[in-house]
Each structure stands twice: as structure tokens, then as C-alpha cells.
Amino acid sequence: MKQIQTAVYAFVAIASGSVMLMAEPDIIVRTNVPYGNAANVRVQENGPVTEVRFTPNPHGGPECLWFCFQVCRSGARRAALGKQRLILECPETMLGGGQPGHFRPVFRPTKGNWERTGAPELIELPDGRRQAAWTFDMEKPSLDFAFSFPYGREDVERLVKQSGGYWRVDTIGVSQGGRPLWRLSNDYSRPKGNRAGVYLMARQHSAEVSGSWVLDGVLRRFAELGDAAPLAWAVPLANSDGIEQGDYGKDNFPYDLNRAWGKPPMRHEVLVFQQDIRRWAARCRPVAGFDFHAPGASETQGIYSFVSEARPEVSQEAKQWAVLMGEQLGAEFAAANFVRVAKYPSRWETPRFSTFFHEEMKVPSVTFEVPYAIVHKTVMNREQYQEAGRRIADAIVKQIKSLSTK
């Protein structure tokens, strides 16, 4: 369990040439909250405004991006927070953080509903560093703040409940930290069946929450379609440890989850997933795998896809799937350059989810990259992410129908 972050600065005021130390503010910052993450936290009273300075904590990885914390009053005091100025330091150290003006974090009174912030105030420092700041006037005693809409076990449970029993939840193994790994399924009763099947996954990189919201929309749409949907198995929270610990989770040592799909697998979770994919393939006619991610922190160009070139004949099928996905998403959601090949630099040239599907399963796969906040000029809410997922689900059904007529 993380400890409460209580780092504060006593406010130093200059009055008549003397230095006067004031009492420490009664505002504290907690990271022992679900998905909590913040580092180098300092709280300082600046007149009527309480300034909270922070940086995302890389949690042992080479990249940082995710933050999530609570600002509250210390002790039992329940007075309103008042005016708070949250200052994100060092955004350029975040993956893709070069344009912090595109950041739109989320906030809520604790236990309230998450909302997007507006654009940040950008602060240029004399040495060239930048900061981003957001100001709130809170009439509640606490404020939650996160980089984007969180998505965790409670959200999966809500999806299952609202789908009216369509989805079954099973624990297929545990994480390296001993946490349960959930898999949702709408059918597994027919070994060696001929029903078209898809396997879906999100959160191999634990903080890529926007991908989760799109997968949520896919699964809700399948529930609406009922028997017209394919046989679908889905792992919505792949990096269970990283999610709960508030990790960003990309390229974390010793192995990024999505770089551990070799033979043998280099992470216990991947061993669990590979076994489950083989079980899935034995109970359906496998047609595709789908993996949901998020790109750099500042990206706004729209949702786009990656396909692997591990096996040329399978890669060509994957591109056909991806083209249809882009068409179904439409200009509202899809990036202009929607279908891409993953040739960006990586710390490990090791097998990924897509490699496993193409080489071992001989089935096409598509990876989606879903921006954290802005798609084109639209500041995204959860319902819009879910709508993008519904369109992807419809594209999956459409492509399966097309394959069945060939």
C-alpha cells in the first residue's frame, strides 16, 4: 500500500525586508487511492490559492505519463478546499508530452463524476522548461485528479451488470503480483465449434485507459447484438498489477507486457494469455485478434491502427480488417492515416500480441491507438469513446459476414 503523500512547503513571505515563516497548509495530497501516482509533490499557500506541484512517477519504468491523486484537507476538517492551482512540472519528460497544451486531464469531487478540464495555462520558465497548470475553486473537501478517465475493475463489473448477464467473467490465472486476471466471454460451450471467434485485449500498458473505454464500447455493442455477435473472449485489464499500482506501464523493466509474447513467454501474464487464446481457438473458428492501446500524451490526430508484417499473407488480411475499421469509424474518429505498420523504435525487438496471432495462430490481428483526450478537435468524453467501440464492433460483424460469403 502506498503511503499518504504529505510533502508540504511552509510558505515563506517577505514582509518589510524580513522573512516570516507561516504555518504549514492543511492541504495534503494522497496517492494511496485507486491507480494513484504522483511524485515530487509540494503544497504551498500562495495568498488565497493553494498551489499543488507534482510530476508523474515513472514507477521504475523508462517512461512516465500517468498521474492520479487526491487533494484533501488533513485530519477531520470537512471545510471546502477553496481555490486550488495544480501545476504539472516537467511534462516534456512524459511520453509524447511535447505539446502539453493538448492535455485535458479529468477531475471530480471525490466519489463524484469525472469531468474534463479545460486547456491548461502554459508556464514558460527562464531556462526553457515548461509547466501546465489548472485552477479549481472547489466547494468540496476533496478533489480527485487524473491524466484521463480511469478504468478498472469497478468499470468491468458495471459493464457486465449492465449487459444483463450476456458476459461471463472467469479468472484465467493470476498476475506476477498474484492479482486475478479476468476474462470475459459470451460463449465457450462448444469445443471445436464453427462460430466465428475474436479475441480482444486492453491495458497491456497499464495506464492506456482510453483504449479500455473503446473496448468497453465494443463489448457493450456485442451484448446488444446477442447471437449476431461473434464468439468473443476479452481480457479488459491485462496488466492488472500495473493498473492497481498506478504504473504507466510502457517499456517497464524487465519486460513490457506487449514485448513478452515469445516462446517461452517472458511474463507470467503472457503465459496465461497464450494458454487462454489456445483454448479460445479450440472452441470457435478464429478470425481475428484485437489489442487496444493509447499513443503519446499529446496526440490528437484521431484513432489509428497498427498491423504486423510478421507473416505477409496474414498481414494482408489484417490490413483488410483495419481498412474496414477505419471506414466504420469515419472521419469523426479515425485518423487520416489510419492503417499503419509498427516500425517505430522499440527498446526490445521481441514478439508482441500481434506477432503471436500472426505466427502461431495464423490469424490476423489489429492494434488500435486511441488518444487520451482529443480526437481531431473533439475533447472526448467516455460516451464518445464507447461510440467508437460500437462502430468497431459493427465493423467486426460486417467483416465476418463478408468472409462467410467468400
MIMI-325514 format. One line per 3 residues: their letters; for each residue y, z, x of C-alpha. Coordinates in nm, 4 decimals, always signed. Last residue first. Layout:
N
a> Y/Z/X  ...;
***
This chain:
406
kts> -1.5973/-4.9916/-1.6482  -1.5356/-4.8274/-1.9853  -1.6146/-4.4748/-1.8604;
lsk> -1.3658/-4.5077/-1.5753  -1.0784/-4.5784/-1.8161  -1.1706/-4.2816/-2.0327;
iqk> -1.1731/-4.0608/-1.7225  -0.8315/-4.1988/-1.6235  -0.6809/-4.1140/-1.9618;
via> -0.8247/-3.7631/-1.9596  -0.6793/-3.6980/-1.6143  -0.3433/-3.8495/-1.7148;
dai> -0.3305/-3.6184/-2.0179  -0.3917/-3.3202/-1.7906  -0.1135/-3.4385/-1.5558;
rrg> +0.1210/-3.4587/-1.8533  +0.0299/-3.1067/-1.9595  +0.0990/-2.9865/-1.6061;
aeq> +0.4480/-3.1366/-1.6102  +0.5006/-2.9545/-1.9402  +0.3889/-2.6299/-1.7765;
yqe> +0.6511/-2.6753/-1.5037  +0.9094/-2.7387/-1.7743  +0.8033/-2.4247/-1.9615;
rnm> +0.8379/-2.2153/-1.6470  +1.2002/-2.3147/-1.5862  +1.3196/-2.5875/-1.3526;
vtk> +1.6759/-2.6497/-1.2403  +1.6983/-3.0212/-1.3164  +1.8908/-3.2431/-1.0746;
hvi> +1.5885/-3.4150/-0.9167  +1.3367/-3.1372/-0.9604  +1.4994/-2.8090/-0.8595;
ayp> +1.3435/-2.4657/-0.8110  +1.0208/-2.4307/-0.6144  +0.9344/-2.7986/-0.5775;
vef> +0.5761/-2.9008/-0.6757  +0.3511/-3.0685/-0.4173  +0.0303/-3.2022/-0.5730;
tvs> -0.2938/-3.2709/-0.3847  -0.5253/-3.5410/-0.5211  -0.9000/-3.5626/-0.4701;
pvk> -1.1521/-3.8444/-0.4839  -1.5270/-3.7660/-0.4885  -1.7697/-3.8277/-0.2047;
mee> -1.8711/-3.4589/-0.2383  -1.9132/-3.4081/+0.1363  -1.6528/-3.6437/+0.2866;
hff> -1.3933/-3.6970/+0.0135  -1.4109/-3.3565/-0.1527  -1.4316/-3.1647/+0.1744;
tsf> -1.1437/-3.3626/+0.3244  -0.9288/-3.2946/+0.0168  -0.9841/-2.9175/+0.0429;
rpt> -0.8913/-2.9353/+0.4110  -1.0752/-3.0059/+0.7359  -0.9090/-2.9190/+1.0712;
ewr> -0.6238/-3.0759/+1.2634  -0.4677/-2.7354/+1.3024  -0.0995/-2.6637/+1.3654;
spy> -0.0132/-2.9559/+1.1411  +0.2322/-3.2429/+1.1824  +0.2774/-3.4617/+0.8693;
kav> +0.0256/-3.7381/+0.8052  -0.0820/-3.6477/+0.4520  -0.0771/-3.9851/+0.2788;
rvf> +0.1776/-4.0219/-0.0002  +0.1862/-4.1249/-0.3658  +0.5062/-4.0194/-0.5473;
naa> +0.7800/-4.1940/-0.3525  +1.0275/-4.1910/-0.6416  +0.9436/-3.8254/-0.7013;
afe> +0.7881/-3.7486/-1.0374  +0.9328/-3.5056/-1.2942  +1.1764/-3.6799/-1.5298;
agl> +1.0984/-4.0233/-1.3842  +0.7551/-4.0124/-1.5425  +0.4824/-3.7507/-1.5104;
qeg> +0.2375/-3.9987/-1.6652  +0.3304/-4.2740/-1.4203  +0.2976/-4.0373/-1.1262;
mlv> -0.0416/-3.9183/-1.2434  -0.1580/-4.2796/-1.2887  -0.0592/-4.3637/-0.9312;
awq> -0.2374/-4.0493/-0.8087  -0.5684/-4.1423/-0.9715  -0.5517/-4.4919/-0.8215;
kae> -0.4645/-4.3402/-0.4835  -0.7707/-4.1155/-0.5070  -0.9920/-4.4187/-0.5732;
qsv> -0.8557/-4.5842/-0.2585  -0.9184/-4.2649/-0.0644  -1.2816/-4.2682/-0.1752;
epr> -1.3343/-4.6148/-0.0209  -1.1356/-4.5228/+0.2907  -1.3164/-4.1919/+0.3600;
aes> -1.0929/-3.9296/+0.5262  -0.7760/-4.1098/+0.4141  -0.6571/-3.8101/+0.2143;
vfs> -0.4178/-3.8272/-0.0785  -0.0883/-3.6424/-0.1104  +0.1141/-3.6179/-0.4287;
yig> +0.4754/-3.5788/-0.5380  +0.6802/-3.3615/-0.7731  +1.0533/-3.4249/-0.7513;
qte> +1.3202/-3.4916/-0.4872  +1.4462/-3.1311/-0.4804  +1.3115/-2.9848/-0.1560;
sag> +1.4919/-2.6796/-0.0166  +1.2012/-2.4348/+0.0264  +0.9576/-2.6853/+0.1730;
pah> +0.6687/-2.8116/-0.0399  +0.4636/-2.6427/-0.3156  +0.0878/-2.6676/-0.3738;
fdf> -0.1685/-2.7596/-0.6413  -0.5136/-2.8962/-0.5499  -0.7052/-3.1383/-0.7705;
gav> -1.0669/-3.2530/-0.7417  -1.2076/-3.5658/-0.9047  -1.4913/-3.7390/-1.0957;
prc> -1.7923/-3.5104/-1.0746  -2.0565/-3.5932/-1.3382  -2.1438/-3.2433/-1.4505;
raa> -2.3560/-2.9345/-1.3874  -2.4720/-2.9918/-1.0289  -2.1181/-3.0756/-0.9160;
wrr> -1.9944/-2.7394/-1.0447  -2.2604/-2.5531/-0.8454  -2.1570/-2.7496/-0.5326;
idq> -1.7940/-2.6631/-0.6010  -1.8912/-2.2961/-0.6302  -2.0640/-2.2924/-0.2910;
qfv> -1.7607/-2.4586/-0.1353  -1.5286/-2.2057/-0.3000  -1.7190/-1.9013/-0.1720;
lve> -1.7367/-2.0395/+0.1843  -1.3649/-2.1157/+0.1536  -1.2946/-1.7536/+0.0637;
hrm> -1.4911/-1.6362/+0.3697  -1.2628/-1.8346/+0.5989  -1.3619/-2.0714/+0.8827;
ppk> -1.6046/-2.2835/+0.6822  -1.9175/-2.3974/+0.8711  -1.8859/-2.6883/+0.8344;
gwa> -1.5149/-2.7394/+0.7746  -1.2814/-2.6325/+0.4945  -1.0660/-2.3868/+0.6923;
rnl> -0.7322/-2.5676/+0.7096  -0.6410/-2.5024/+0.3457  -0.6949/-2.1272/+0.3894;
dyp> -0.4646/-2.1188/+0.6941  -0.6756/-1.9889/+0.9783  -0.6274/-1.7106/+1.2362;
fnd> -0.3428/-1.6992/+1.1663  -0.1179/-1.7908/+0.8754  -0.0402/-2.1633/+0.8534;
kgy> +0.1070/-2.1208/+0.5035  +0.0513/-1.7783/+0.3465  +0.3932/-1.6733/+0.2214;
dgq> +0.2483/-1.3263/+0.2040  +0.3359/-1.0824/-0.0762  +0.0280/-0.8664/-0.0233;
eig> -0.1168/-0.9431/-0.3676  -0.0783/-1.3165/-0.3218  -0.2023/-1.3105/+0.0373;
dsn> -0.5201/-1.1290/-0.0558  -0.5989/-1.3568/-0.3508  -0.5550/-1.6785/-0.1581;
alp> -0.7240/-1.8923/-0.4242  -0.5410/-1.7692/-0.7324  -0.5937/-2.0349/-1.0047;
vaw> -0.9524/-2.1330/-0.9175  -1.0445/-2.3912/-1.1825  -1.3611/-2.5394/-1.3312;
alp> -1.3197/-2.8190/-1.5839  -1.5703/-3.0137/-1.7920  -1.3430/-3.2884/-1.9141;
aad> -1.1145/-3.2486/-2.2141  -1.1985/-3.4127/-2.5478  -1.4151/-3.1106/-2.6330;
gle> -1.1049/-2.8947/-2.6659  -0.7832/-3.0941/-2.6269  -0.5638/-2.7874/-2.6787;
afr> -0.7619/-2.5928/-2.4168  -0.7233/-2.8860/-2.1759  -0.3469/-2.8692/-2.2362;
rlv> -0.3375/-2.4991/-2.1495  -0.5325/-2.5674/-1.8307  -0.2931/-2.8384/-1.7148;
gdl> +0.0106/-2.6237/-1.7994  -0.1229/-2.3330/-1.5917  -0.1851/-2.5813/-1.3091;
vws> +0.1868/-2.6643/-1.3227  +0.2793/-2.2943/-1.3156  +0.0471/-2.2359/-1.0221;
gsv> +0.2037/-2.5176/-0.8199  +0.5410/-2.3485/-0.8643  +0.3953/-2.0306/-0.7158;
eas> +0.3392/-2.1549/-0.3627  +0.3380/-1.7953/-0.2374  -0.0318/-1.7691/-0.1464;
hqr> -0.0925/-2.0940/+0.0320  -0.4354/-2.1765/-0.1081  -0.2455/-2.0977/-0.4246;
aml> -0.3935/-2.3447/-0.6709  -0.7314/-2.5072/-0.7379  -0.8881/-2.7567/-0.9763;
yvg> -1.2380/-2.9022/-1.0104  -1.2931/-3.1932/-1.2488  -1.6035/-3.2922/-1.4436;
arn> -1.7142/-3.5873/-1.6553  -1.9983/-3.4795/-1.8841  -2.3325/-3.6145/-1.7616;
gkp> -2.5174/-3.2837/-1.7333  -2.7323/-3.1901/-1.4344  -2.7217/-2.8262/-1.5436;
rsy> -2.5697/-2.7909/-1.8904  -2.4188/-2.4547/-1.9766  -2.1278/-2.4591/-1.7360;
dns> -1.8406/-2.5302/-1.9723  -1.4727/-2.4379/-2.0079  -1.4468/-2.2680/-1.6710;
lrw> -1.2064/-2.0301/-1.4997  -1.2843/-1.8999/-1.1505  -1.1636/-1.5650/-1.0245;
lpr> -1.1949/-1.4382/-0.6675  -1.2261/-1.0603/-0.6627  -1.0491/-0.8707/-0.3819;
ggq> -1.2545/-0.7567/-0.0814  -0.9970/-0.8267/+0.1892  -1.1774/-1.1401/+0.3072;
svg> -1.1701/-1.2438/-0.0579  -1.4511/-1.1772/-0.3006  -1.7080/-1.3838/-0.4835;
itd> -1.7467/-1.6033/-0.7928  -1.5848/-1.3601/-1.0380  -1.6036/-1.5290/-1.3769;
vrw> -1.3370/-1.6043/-1.6385  -1.4279/-1.8121/-1.9465  -1.1620/-2.0376/-2.0902;
ygg> -1.1570/-2.1529/-2.4528  -1.1448/-1.7956/-2.5820  -0.8234/-1.8381/-2.7786;
sqk> -0.6160/-2.0149/-2.5142  -0.3508/-1.7442/-2.5491  -0.5901/-1.4845/-2.4076;
vlr> -0.6934/-1.7003/-2.1114  -0.3355/-1.7934/-2.0256  -0.2243/-1.4300/-2.0557;
evd> -0.5045/-1.3172/-1.8241  -0.4009/-1.5811/-1.5704  -0.0406/-1.4600/-1.5950;
erg> -0.1441/-1.0977/-1.5444  -0.3462/-1.2007/-1.2400  -0.0522/-1.3599/-1.0630;
ypf> +0.2430/-1.5980/-1.0918  +0.5904/-1.5126/-0.9667  +0.8838/-1.7350/-1.0720;
sfa> +1.0734/-1.8289/-0.7544  +1.2265/-1.6587/-0.4493  +1.2083/-1.3152/-0.6080;
fdl> +1.4464/-1.0411/-0.7322  +1.3721/-0.7418/-0.9541  +1.6683/-0.5268/-1.0646;
spk> +1.6805/-0.1590/-1.1520  +1.8934/+0.0965/-1.3383  +2.0187/-0.1532/-1.5994;
emd> +2.3724/-0.2715/-1.6738  +2.3546/-0.5028/-1.3738  +2.6565/-0.6913/-1.2445;
ftw> +2.4913/-0.9469/-1.0205  +2.6123/-1.1364/-0.7134  +2.4083/-1.3933/-0.5177;
aaq> +2.4472/-1.4628/-0.1478  +2.3211/-1.7231/+0.0999  +2.3655/-1.6869/+0.4766;
rrg> +2.4335/-1.9315/+0.7545  +2.4241/-1.9169/+1.1316  +2.6699/-2.1262/+1.3313;
dpl> +2.8008/-1.8589/+1.5695  +3.1110/-1.7905/+1.3605  +2.9081/-1.7281/+1.0425;
eil> +2.9085/-1.9668/+0.7454  +2.8419/-1.7996/+0.4099  +2.7041/-2.0013/+0.1194;
epa> +2.7545/-1.8526/-0.2270  +2.4332/-1.9263/-0.4059  +2.3764/-2.1662/-0.6947;
gtr> +2.2943/-1.9958/-1.0223  +2.0125/-1.7514/-1.0623  +1.7032/-1.8341/-1.2611;
ewn> +1.5690/-1.5923/-1.5209  +1.2645/-1.3623/-1.5327  +1.2176/-1.1611/-1.8499;
gkt> +1.2390/-0.7815/-1.8443  +0.9988/-0.5298/-1.6885  +1.2599/-0.4553/-1.4195;
prf> +1.5915/-0.6175/-1.5132  +1.5242/-0.9732/-1.4100  +1.5835/-1.2133/-1.1257;
vpr> +1.4767/-1.5576/-1.0067  +1.5767/-1.7509/-0.6954  +1.7627/-2.0838/-0.7114;
fhg> +1.7800/-2.2235/-0.3588  +1.9320/-2.5717/-0.3256  +2.2419/-2.4387/-0.1450;
pqg> +1.9927/-2.3043/+0.1074  +1.9655/-2.6519/+0.2629  +1.7815/-2.6030/+0.5935;
ggl> +1.5210/-2.3720/+0.4453  +1.2274/-2.6119/+0.4724  +1.0019/-2.3328/+0.5961;
mte> +1.2290/-2.0296/+0.6281  +1.4027/-1.9637/+0.9609  +1.7097/-2.1578/+0.8403;
pce> +1.7490/-1.8998/+0.5630  +1.8534/-1.6444/+0.8302  +2.0022/-1.3793/+0.6000;
lil> +1.9725/-1.3635/+0.2231  +2.2561/-1.1517/+0.0843  +2.2159/-0.9739/-0.2482;
rqk> +2.5511/-0.8601/-0.3886  +2.5104/-0.5882/-0.6520  +2.7691/-0.4795/-0.9089;
gla> +2.6562/-0.1936/-1.1321  +2.3138/-0.0392/-1.0945  +2.3241/+0.1298/-1.4329;
arr> +2.2565/+0.5038/-1.4368  +1.8977/+0.6272/-1.4547  +1.9002/+0.8873/-1.1765;
ags> +1.5535/+1.0246/-1.1184  +1.5492/+0.9726/-0.7432  +1.6996/+0.6650/-0.5823;
rcv> +1.8657/+0.3902/-0.7794  +1.6957/+0.0527/-0.7874  +1.6661/-0.2847/-0.6149;
qfc> +1.3181/-0.4342/-0.6449  +1.1583/-0.6877/-0.4134  +1.0162/-1.0391/-0.3795;
fwl> +1.0598/-1.2778/-0.0884  +0.8647/-1.5884/+0.0048  +0.9660/-1.8332/+0.2777;
cep> +0.8335/-1.7363/+0.6190  +0.6439/-1.9441/+0.8727  +0.4478/-1.8511/+1.1861;
ggh> +0.2393/-1.5980/+0.9957  +0.2104/-1.2251/+1.0580  +0.3741/-1.1061/+0.7384;
pnp> +0.6578/-1.3634/+0.7706  +0.8994/-1.1157/+0.6068  +1.1779/-1.2848/+0.4137;
tfr> +1.5224/-1.1580/+0.5266  +1.7414/-0.8945/+0.3647  +2.0947/-0.7696/+0.3069;
vet> +2.1780/-0.5626/-0.0003  +2.5511/-0.5179/-0.0596  +2.6647/-0.2631/-0.3162;
vpg> +2.9980/-0.3664/-0.4662  +3.2784/-0.1368/-0.5847  +3.4099/-0.0950/-0.2280;
neq> +3.1494/-0.2258/+0.0137  +2.8577/+0.0143/-0.0110  +2.5772/-0.0825/+0.2259;
vrv> +2.2056/-0.1404/+0.1920  +2.0106/-0.2877/+0.4796  +1.6676/-0.4535/+0.4623;
naa> +1.5303/-0.6015/+0.7842  +1.2302/-0.7369/+0.5927  +1.1400/-0.8302/+0.2366;
ngy> +0.8146/-0.8998/+0.0507  +0.6534/-0.7517/-0.2599  +0.3906/-0.9569/-0.4471;
pvn> +0.3590/-0.6759/-0.7052  +0.5922/-0.3903/-0.6065  +0.5757/-0.1755/-0.2929;
trv> +0.8731/-0.3751/-0.1596  +1.1309/-0.1296/-0.2858  +1.5024/-0.1438/-0.2074;
iid> +1.7159/+0.1686/-0.2395  +2.0557/+0.2401/-0.3909  +2.1911/+0.5967/-0.3653;
pea> +2.4499/+0.4930/-0.1090  +2.4745/+0.7050/+0.2075  +2.7715/+0.9387/+0.2073;
mlm> +3.0841/+0.8124/+0.3853  +3.1553/+0.8195/+0.7568  +3.5287/+0.8031/+0.8345;
vsg> +3.6513/+0.6243/+1.1449  +4.0165/+0.6884/+1.2268  +4.3080/+0.4484/+1.2676;
sai> +4.4712/+0.5452/+0.9402  +4.1484/+0.4700/+0.7481  +3.8611/+0.2526/+0.8743;
avf> +3.5547/+0.2953/+0.6565  +3.1964/+0.3019/+0.7837  +2.9379/+0.2895/+0.5083;
ayv> +2.6166/+0.4700/+0.5999  +2.3657/+0.1921/+0.6417  +2.0439/+0.2056/+0.4496;
atq> +1.6725/+0.1446/+0.5115  +1.4780/+0.2825/+0.2178  +1.1941/+0.0308/+0.1936;
iqk> +0.9171/+0.2004/-0.0010  +0.5893/+0.1855/+0.1868  +0.3416/-0.0911/+0.1363;
m> +0.0000/+0.0000/+0.0000;
***
